[in-house]
Amino acid sequence: MLSGVGVLLKLLKGFFFITVSITVVLFAISNKHSGLVKFWPLDFYIEIPVYLLCLGILGLGFISGFLFSSLKNLPQKYKERQTYKKEIKNLDQQLRQSNIESRQSRTEIAKPVRDVAAHNA
């Protein structure tokens, strides 16, 4: 269940997403003309619509930001994974020990006593 602050943050995130989406659509509609892009050290030119150029750069920025933040969190995730592995191993060992103890504490089922009188008859 979300608190009041959580609901407010969710609404702000949604408002921000809708605002950016509308802005991107309006930008794409209004910038259909082509631009010439030169790749500096090379003698290479490309003619591309301005909105594709801007959206492509924006997409590359999002992807690189995601990758860098993922790389930044790798050591922490590795430590968490190692902690979980140790905890699982410890719990598995405790479970095995309790199973062994429960087997040892069980009483054996008494073997049926042979009826000597019926056996001799």
C-alpha positions as a Markdown table, in Angstrom:
| # | Residue | x | y | z |
|---|---|---|---|---|
| 1 | Met | 0.0 | 0.0 | 0.0 |
| 2 | Leu | 1.4 | 3.4 | -0.9 |
| 3 | Ser | 1.6 | 6.3 | 1.4 |
| 4 | Gly | 0.6 | 9.8 | 0.6 |
| 5 | Val | 4.1 | 10.7 | -0.6 |
| 6 | Gly | 4.3 | 7.6 | -2.7 |
| 7 | Val | 1.0 | 8.4 | -4.5 |
| 8 | Leu | 2.2 | 12.0 | -5.0 |
| 9 | Leu | 5.5 | 10.8 | -6.5 |
| 10 | Lys | 3.6 | 8.4 | -8.8 |
| 11 | Leu | 1.3 | 11.2 | -10.0 |
| 12 | Leu | 4.3 | 13.5 | -10.6 |
| 13 | Lys | 6.1 | 10.8 | -12.5 |
| 14 | Gly | 3.0 | 10.2 | -14.7 |
| 15 | Phe | 2.6 | 14.0 | -15.3 |
| 16 | Phe | 6.2 | 14.3 | -16.3 |
| 17 | Phe | 6.0 | 11.3 | -18.6 |
| 18 | Ile | 2.9 | 12.7 | -20.3 |
| 19 | Thr | 4.4 | 16.2 | -20.7 |
| 20 | Val | 7.6 | 14.8 | -22.2 |
| 21 | Ser | 5.7 | 12.6 | -24.6 |
| 22 | Ile | 3.5 | 15.4 | -25.8 |
| 23 | Thr | 6.5 | 17.6 | -26.3 |
| 24 | Val | 8.4 | 15.0 | -28.3 |
| 25 | Val | 5.4 | 14.4 | -30.5 |
| 26 | Leu | 4.9 | 18.1 | -31.1 |
| 27 | Phe | 8.7 | 18.5 | -31.8 |
| 28 | Ala | 8.6 | 15.6 | -34.3 |
| 29 | Ile | 5.6 | 17.0 | -36.1 |
| 30 | Ser | 7.1 | 20.5 | -36.4 |
| 31 | Asn | 10.6 | 19.5 | -37.5 |
| 32 | Lys | 10.2 | 17.3 | -40.6 |
| 33 | His | 12.8 | 19.1 | -42.7 |
| 34 | Ser | 16.2 | 17.5 | -43.3 |
| 35 | Gly | 19.5 | 18.6 | -41.9 |
| 36 | Leu | 23.0 | 17.7 | -43.0 |
| 37 | Val | 25.2 | 16.0 | -40.4 |
| 38 | Lys | 28.9 | 15.8 | -40.8 |
| 39 | Phe | 31.0 | 13.3 | -38.9 |
| 40 | Trp | 34.1 | 15.5 | -38.2 |
| 41 | Pro | 37.2 | 13.4 | -38.5 |
| 42 | Leu | 35.8 | 11.6 | -41.5 |
| 43 | Asp | 34.7 | 13.0 | -44.7 |
| 44 | Phe | 31.3 | 11.6 | -44.2 |
| 45 | Tyr | 28.0 | 13.4 | -44.5 |
| 46 | Ile | 24.4 | 12.2 | -43.9 |
| 47 | Glu | 21.1 | 13.9 | -44.6 |
| 48 | Ile | 18.6 | 13.1 | -41.9 |
| 49 | Pro | 15.3 | 14.6 | -40.6 |
| 50 | Val | 16.0 | 16.8 | -37.6 |
| 51 | Tyr | 13.4 | 15.0 | -35.4 |
| 52 | Leu | 15.1 | 11.6 | -36.1 |
| 53 | Leu | 18.5 | 13.1 | -35.2 |
| 54 | Cys | 17.2 | 14.6 | -31.9 |
| 55 | Leu | 15.2 | 11.5 | -30.9 |
| 56 | Gly | 18.2 | 9.3 | -31.8 |
| 57 | Ile | 20.5 | 11.3 | -29.6 |
| 58 | Leu | 17.9 | 11.3 | -26.8 |
| 59 | Gly | 17.6 | 7.6 | -27.1 |
| 60 | Leu | 21.3 | 7.1 | -27.0 |
| 61 | Gly | 21.4 | 9.2 | -23.9 |
| 62 | Phe | 18.8 | 7.1 | -22.1 |
| 63 | Ile | 20.5 | 3.9 | -23.1 |
| 64 | Ser | 24.0 | 5.1 | -22.0 |
| 65 | Gly | 22.5 | 6.4 | -18.7 |
| 66 | Phe | 20.9 | 3.0 | -18.1 |
| 67 | Leu | 24.1 | 1.2 | -18.8 |
| 68 | Phe | 26.2 | 3.4 | -16.6 |
| 69 | Ser | 23.8 | 3.2 | -13.7 |
| 70 | Ser | 23.7 | -0.6 | -14.1 |
| 71 | Leu | 27.5 | -0.8 | -14.1 |
| 72 | Lys | 27.6 | 1.4 | -11.0 |
| 73 | Asn | 25.3 | -0.9 | -9.1 |
| 74 | Leu | 27.1 | -4.2 | -10.1 |
| 75 | Pro | 29.4 | -4.4 | -7.0 |
| 76 | Gln | 26.4 | -3.9 | -4.7 |
| 77 | Lys | 24.3 | -6.5 | -6.5 |
| 78 | Tyr | 27.3 | -8.9 | -6.3 |
| 79 | Lys | 27.6 | -8.4 | -2.6 |
| 80 | Glu | 23.9 | -9.0 | -2.1 |
| 81 | Arg | 24.0 | -12.1 | -4.2 |
| 82 | Gln | 26.9 | -13.5 | -2.2 |
| 83 | Thr | 25.0 | -12.7 | 1.1 |
| 84 | Tyr | 21.9 | -14.5 | -0.2 |
| 85 | Lys | 24.0 | -17.5 | -1.2 |
| 86 | Lys | 25.5 | -17.7 | 2.3 |
| 87 | Glu | 22.1 | -17.3 | 3.9 |
| 88 | Ile | 20.6 | -20.1 | 1.6 |
| 89 | Lys | 23.5 | -22.4 | 2.4 |
| 90 | Asn | 23.1 | -21.7 | 6.2 |
| 91 | Leu | 19.4 | -22.3 | 6.0 |
| 92 | Asp | 19.9 | -25.5 | 4.0 |
| 93 | Gln | 22.4 | -26.8 | 6.6 |
| 94 | Gln | 19.9 | -26.0 | 9.4 |
| 95 | Leu | 17.1 | -27.8 | 7.6 |
| 96 | Arg | 19.3 | -30.9 | 7.1 |
| 97 | Gln | 20.4 | -30.8 | 10.7 |
| 98 | Ser | 16.8 | -30.6 | 11.9 |
| 99 | Asn | 15.8 | -33.5 | 9.6 |
| 100 | Ile | 18.6 | -35.6 | 11.0 |
| 101 | Glu | 17.5 | -34.7 | 14.6 |
| 102 | Ser | 13.9 | -35.5 | 13.9 |
| 103 | Arg | 14.9 | -38.9 | 12.4 |
| 104 | Gln | 16.9 | -39.8 | 15.4 |
| 105 | Ser | 14.2 | -38.7 | 17.9 |
| 106 | Arg | 11.5 | -40.9 | 16.2 |
| 107 | Thr | 10.6 | -44.0 | 18.1 |
| 108 | Glu | 10.9 | -47.2 | 16.2 |
| 109 | Ile | 7.8 | -49.1 | 15.5 |
| 110 | Ala | 7.7 | -52.1 | 17.8 |
| 111 | Lys | 8.2 | -55.3 | 15.9 |
| 112 | Pro | 5.2 | -57.6 | 16.3 |
| 113 | Val | 5.8 | -60.3 | 18.9 |
| 114 | Arg | 5.5 | -63.7 | 17.5 |
| 115 | Asp | 2.8 | -65.7 | 19.1 |
| 116 | Val | 4.8 | -68.6 | 20.6 |
| 117 | Ala | 1.7 | -70.7 | 21.2 |
| 118 | Ala | 0.5 | -70.4 | 17.6 |
| 119 | His | 4.0 | -71.0 | 16.4 |
| 120 | Asn | 4.3 | -74.2 | 18.4 |
| 121 | Ala | 1.0 | -75.6 | 17.4 |
